[in-house]
Amino acid sequence: MEVLGISLAVIGILLSIVMWIIKPEFIMKLFTSQKVTTFIQSKNLVDNFTIAIVDDELESYPINYIQNLGYKVKTFDSVSFSQAEELSNNDLILLDVKGVVKEDLEEGGAKLIKIIKEARPLVPIVAVSSGYFHTELNDYFKTCDDSIKKPIDEYKIREILAELKIRFYDENSIANLLNSHIESLQLSRRKKKSISSKIIDYLKNEIDEQELKVTLHRLATTKTEKMLCKVERLKDRLNYA
């Protein structure tokens, strides 16, 4: 009996040491799993959608109408290339092609699109023009997510804003689609949980992109690229919300 008591005491000490060495949250992760949808919902991201309008003809925009739709609006009648990062912090950018960038009034707007996309690839940009787009600027416009001509019609702008918001910023819908991809995989429940855990770890900056890709390529195979695309949109939303 005395030996049993000593053994239990030793086991208790060893467990205490293990618990001290290993973080409690790691222990919890071994016994619990979380869906991507649950994780995203737990972040309580604020639906605070800000649109930057960069144009020397701001009167061509139905700004009051856009604000009445529930969007915050920032206006710039001119900018510098150095403001690219500042602009990229908005949720959507409406950018005129000509006459808005101080350093290059002719093609500055088109060049600025490329600079902004380098700073933040997933920020949606709508190229705005008062006429036909010039052929020599085609490469720049290919980096845009949409285009529109002035004067801007209320119906058209509402349609574009709603579409881009769903595609880029409806994090709950994106997370649901991602979860559907995971559930549709012909894998065991344990492996599906492993995928969800890795995605959440990546969204929490606990692993890098390469580690996530290795897991998805190993388990998700043909759906890897679709899933990565949605994961990156969620990552962008978390980083800039």
Disulfide bonds with the S-S distance in Angstrom:
none
